[in-house]
Amino acid sequence: MKEKVTEKMKRNKIRDEIWFDLSDGTGRTGWGGVSPRLFFGFCVAIFILAALIAVVVFFLSVRGAEEVMVPDVQNKELTAALIELQNKELYPRIQLRFSQSAADRGLILEQEPKAGSIVKAGRRIRLVVSQGVLISAIGAYVGRSIDDVRSELRDLFGGSDIPLISIREPLLYQYSSETPGTILEQSPTPGTGISEHTEISLVVSRGPDSENLEMPLLMGLQIEDALIELQQSGVRYEFELRPASSRASAETIVAQDPAGGDAIPTDRIARITVAAPSSEDLNSGEVYALFNHKLPENPYPMQTVLEVILPSGERETLSRVNFKGGLFTHPYRLPRGSILVLSILSREIYREPVE
């Protein structure tokens, strides 16, 4: 009997030792027979793994679409531009704007971002598309200067191979009391609708039909004052130089042919003599000379401008006159190294250095 009790006690002791080994050292087992430390560590590992997976997925998602280069679609037809953008997975944001040329209609005038920029696929590209010119009818030109109308049409359609409106050449001229160059008649009439290239026929004033003009009195005048008198009289002229007889007469009109008050034909050229100062009266490096350049004959006087570009780079106007054509002359006193520039209707036609 005693032996059975002893054996039972041994078995209970072995069981208690095994039980203690599976516990957390306090004699108490964890959830499901697992140690709480082991369970907590397992949970932490699962949490960290889930967090890592979430971070990877986040960065994959924010990396976004593929980067592409913006194509150059400026000056291209809208259809062609849209195809190029579609091939790059880019999308247009279209704005419409009138332009100065009818030939621009339907073309891309501007784009933003600029060609060559690197953007992500799916980016919107701003396209400014031309609606053509804001003209649908012939304007009113009667009473205006032919030079002004030419300049206006050049600004509107200068970049077009086939302008929407052009002036039929040669122009028709007739004498009238209107200022030379004034438009007297036009065809088609103002308000005529246009949808394609249209030529307008213009009748332009030659000025009064007068056989003779009165020669103004120019003796003793400075060149600027003499030019004002000549422009008002309508007399054609050419300047000449001769040495001054005195310092008082230098750079003034000392002779004229015809004389002041004489009646002269409209096609006669008056000779105006200017007294040139002596070299002693000039500053160091200055030149006094006569500019002259042959211009083609025009049916009426056109605005002709003589300018100088000084060695410093400054630009000044020496003469602004209405000139019909022939030999254009003008005395000047300028430093060496200057450049004389002659223009007709704001278009440069000749340059000459001062030497």
C-alpha positions in Angstrom: 0.0 0.0 0.0 2.8 2.4 0.8 4.5 1.6 -2.4 1.4 2.5 -4.4 1.1 5.8 -2.7 4.8 6.6 -3.4 4.4 5.7 -7.1 1.4 7.9 -7.4 3.3 10.8 -5.9 6.1 10.3 -8.4 3.7 10.4 -11.3 2.1 13.7 -10.0 5.5 15.2 -9.6 6.5 14.4 -13.2 3.2 15.9 -14.4 3.7 19.1 -12.4 7.2 19.5 -13.9 5.9 19.1 -17.5 3.1 21.5 -16.7 5.6 24.1 -15.4 7.8 23.8 -18.5 4.8 24.8 -20.7 3.9 27.7 -18.6 5.4 31.3 -18.4 7.5 30.3 -15.4 4.8 31.2 -13.0 3.0 27.9 -13.2 0.2 29.4 -15.5 -0.1 28.5 -19.2 -0.9 31.0 -22.1 -3.8 31.2 -24.5 -4.3 27.7 -26.1 -1.4 26.5 -24.2 1.0 29.1 -25.8 3.2 31.4 -23.9 1.9 35.1 -23.8 5.4 36.4 -24.8 5.5 34.2 -27.8 2.0 35.3 -28.8 2.7 39.0 -28.4 5.9 38.7 -30.5 4.0 36.9 -33.2 1.4 39.7 -33.2 4.1 42.4 -33.5 5.7 40.6 -36.4 2.4 40.4 -38.3 1.8 44.1 -37.7 5.2 45.1 -39.0 4.8 43.0 -42.1 1.4 44.5 -42.8 2.9 48.0 -42.4 5.7 47.2 -44.8 3.2 45.9 -47.4 1.1 49.1 -47.0 4.1 51.3 -47.5 5.2 49.5 -50.7 1.7 49.7 -52.2 1.5 53.4 -51.3 4.8 54.3 -53.1 3.8 52.2 -56.1 0.6 54.1 -56.4 2.1 57.6 -56.0 4.8 56.9 -58.5 2.0 57.6 -61.0 2.0 57.5 -64.8 5.0 57.3 -67.1 6.9 60.5 -67.8 6.7 61.8 -71.5 8.2 64.6 -73.5 5.7 67.3 -74.7 5.7 67.3 -78.6 6.1 70.5 -80.6 2.6 71.2 -82.1 2.9 75.0 -82.6 2.0 76.1 -86.1 0.4 72.7 -86.8 -3.2 72.0 -87.8 -5.4 71.2 -84.7 -6.2 67.7 -85.9 -2.5 66.8 -86.3 -1.7 68.3 -82.9 -4.4 66.3 -81.2 -3.1 63.0 -82.7 0.4 63.8 -81.5 -0.8 64.5 -78.0 -2.9 61.4 -78.0 0.1 59.3 -78.9 1.9 60.7 -75.8 -1.2 60.1 -73.6 -1.6 63.9 -73.1 -4.9 65.8 -73.2 -5.6 69.2 -74.7 -7.2 72.3 -73.1 -8.2 74.4 -76.1 -8.5 78.2 -76.2 -9.6 80.1 -79.3 -8.2 83.5 -80.4 -8.3 85.7 -83.4 -5.0 86.3 -85.2 -3.7 88.7 -87.8 -3.6 86.3 -90.7 -6.4 84.5 -92.4 -4.0 81.7 -93.2 -3.6 80.9 -89.5 -7.1 79.7 -89.1 -7.1 76.3 -87.4 -3.4 76.4 -86.5 -1.9 76.2 -83.1 -0.6 79.6 -82.1 0.8 78.8 -78.7 1.2 75.8 -76.4 1.9 75.4 -72.7 4.0 73.6 -71.4 6.5 74.3 -74.2 7.8 71.7 -76.6 10.5 69.5 -75.0 9.1 69.7 -71.4 9.0 66.5 -69.4 5.6 65.8 -67.9 3.6 62.8 -66.7 1.2 61.1 -69.0 -2.3 62.3 -68.5 -1.2 66.0 -68.2 -3.4 68.6 -69.9 -1.6 70.8 -72.5 -3.0 74.3 -73.2 -3.4 74.9 -76.9 -4.3 78.4 -78.3 -6.0 77.8 -81.7 -6.4 80.6 -84.3 -10.0 81.5 -85.4 -8.5 83.5 -88.3 -8.9 87.3 -88.7 -11.7 89.3 -87.2 -12.8 90.5 -90.7 -15.9 89.3 -92.5 -16.6 92.3 -94.8 -14.8 94.9 -96.9 -13.9 98.1 -94.9 -14.5 101.7 -95.8 -11.4 103.1 -97.4 -12.6 106.2 -99.2 -11.2 109.4 -97.7 -8.2 107.5 -96.2 -4.6 107.7 -97.3 -3.5 104.9 -99.6 -0.4 104.5 -97.5 -2.4 104.0 -94.3 -4.6 101.4 -96.0 -1.6 99.5 -97.4 0.1 99.5 -94.0 -3.1 98.2 -92.3 -3.6 95.3 -94.8 0.1 94.5 -94.5 -0.2 94.2 -90.7 -3.3 92.0 -91.0 -2.2 89.7 -93.8 1.5 90.1 -94.0 2.3 86.5 -93.1 -0.2 85.0 -95.5 0.7 83.5 -98.9 -2.8 84.4 -100.1 -4.2 87.4 -98.1 -7.9 87.7 -97.5 -7.9 91.3 -98.9 -5.4 92.8 -101.4 -5.2 96.0 -103.5 -5.4 95.6 -107.2 -2.4 97.0 -109.0 -1.7 99.3 -110.7 -3.8 101.8 -108.9 -6.1 104.2 -110.8 -5.2 107.9 -110.4 -7.1 111.1 -111.1 -6.7 114.8 -110.3 -8.8 116.2 -107.5 -8.9 118.8 -104.8 -8.1 116.1 -102.2 -4.6 115.6 -100.8 -2.4 113.5 -103.1 -2.7 109.8 -102.1 -6.3 110.1 -100.8 -8.6 107.3 -101.8 -11.5 108.7 -103.9 -13.4 105.5 -104.9 -13.3 101.8 -104.0 -14.8 98.6 -105.4 -16.3 96.4 -103.8 -18.2 98.8 -101.7 -17.8 98.9 -97.9 -19.7 96.1 -96.1 -19.5 93.6 -98.9 -19.1 90.2 -97.3 -16.0 88.2 -97.9 -15.1 84.5 -97.3 -12.1 84.1 -99.7 -9.4 86.2 -101.3 -10.8 89.5 -102.6 -9.1 92.2 -104.6 -10.2 95.8 -104.1 -9.9 98.4 -106.8 -9.0 101.9 -105.6 -9.1 105.3 -107.3 -6.5 107.6 -105.8 -6.0 111.4 -105.9 -3.1 112.9 -107.7 -3.8 116.3 -106.2 -5.1 119.5 -107.9 -4.8 119.7 -111.7 -2.7 122.8 -111.7 -0.2 123.7 -114.5 1.9 125.9 -112.3 3.1 126.2 -108.7 4.4 129.2 -106.8 8.0 129.0 -105.8 8.4 130.0 -102.1 11.1 132.5 -101.0 13.8 130.5 -99.2 16.8 132.9 -99.0 18.4 133.0 -95.6 16.3 130.2 -94.1 17.7 127.2 -92.2 17.2 123.9 -93.9 14.4 122.7 -91.6 12.4 125.9 -92.3 13.1 125.7 -96.0 11.7 122.1 -96.1 8.5 123.3 -94.4 8.0 125.9 -97.2 8.8 123.5 -100.0 6.4 120.9 -98.6 3.5 123.4 -98.4 4.1 124.6 -101.9 4.4 121.2 -103.5 7.5 122.2 -105.4 10.0 119.5 -106.2 13.6 120.3 -105.2 17.2 119.2 -105.0 19.8 120.6 -102.6 23.3 121.7 -103.6 26.3 122.8 -101.5 28.8 125.6 -101.9 31.3 127.1 -99.4 29.9 129.7 -97.1 31.1 133.3 -97.7 30.8 134.0 -94.0 30.1 132.3 -90.7 26.7 134.0 -90.6 25.6 132.4 -93.9 26.8 128.9 -93.0 24.1 126.2 -93.1 21.5 128.5 -94.6 19.9 128.9 -98.1 22.1 131.3 -100.1 20.6 130.7 -103.6 17.5 129.3 -105.3 16.4 128.8 -108.8 13.6 129.7 -109.6 13.4 132.9 -107.5 10.8 133.2 -104.8 7.3 134.1 -106.1 7.9 132.7 -109.6 5.3 130.4 -111.2 6.9 127.0 -112.2 5.5 123.8 -113.8 4.6 121.0 -111.4 7.3 118.8 -112.9 10.2 121.3 -112.7 12.9 120.7 -110.0 14.0 123.7 -108.1 17.7 124.1 -107.2 18.3 125.1 -103.6 21.9 126.0 -102.6 23.1 125.7 -99.1 26.2 127.3 -97.7 28.6 124.7 -96.3 30.6 125.7 -93.2 34.4 125.6 -93.4 36.4 122.7 -91.8 37.6 125.2 -89.1 33.9 125.7 -88.0 33.3 122.0 -87.6 34.0 120.1 -84.4 36.7 117.4 -84.3 35.5 114.3 -86.2 32.5 116.1 -87.8 31.6 116.0 -91.5 29.4 118.4 -93.4 28.2 116.8 -96.7 25.2 116.2 -99.0 23.3 113.0 -98.8 21.8 111.9 -102.2 20.1 108.8 -103.4 18.1 108.1 -106.5 14.5 107.0 -105.9 12.0 105.7 -108.4 9.2 108.1 -109.6 5.8 107.7 -107.9 2.4 108.8 -109.0 2.1 111.0 -105.9 4.5 112.0 -103.0 5.2 109.3 -100.4 6.4 109.8 -96.9 10.2 109.6 -97.0 12.3 109.6 -93.9 16.1 110.2 -93.5 17.5 109.0 -90.1 20.9 108.8 -88.6 22.3 106.2 -86.3 25.0 107.9 -84.3 28.2 106.2 -83.1 26.6 106.1 -79.6 23.8 104.0 -81.0 21.2 106.7 -80.7 18.8 107.2 -83.6 17.6 110.6 -84.8 15.4 111.9 -87.6 17.0 114.3 -90.0 14.2 114.7 -92.5 10.6 113.6 -92.8 9.0 114.8 -96.1 6.5 113.7 -98.8 8.7 113.0 -101.8 7.5 112.0 -105.3 10.7 110.5 -106.5 13.9 111.4 -108.3 17.2 112.4 -106.6 16.6 112.7 -102.8 19.1 115.1 -101.3 19.7 116.5 -97.8 22.7 118.3 -96.2 24.0 117.0 -93.0 26.5 117.7 -90.2 27.4 114.5 -88.4 30.3 112.8 -86.7 32.2 110.2 -88.6 31.1 106.6 -88.0 27.4 107.6 -88.1 25.1 105.7 -90.5 22.4 107.4 -92.6 19.2 105.3 -93.1 16.6 106.2 -95.8 13.1 104.7 -95.6 9.9 105.0 -97.6 6.5 104.2 -95.9 8.4 102.9 -92.9 10.4 100.4 -95.1 14.2 100.8 -95.1 15.6 101.0 -98.6 19.2 102.4 -98.3 22.0 102.8 -95.8 25.2 104.9 -96.1 28.1 105.4 -93.6 29.4 108.9 -92.8 33.0 109.0 -93.7 
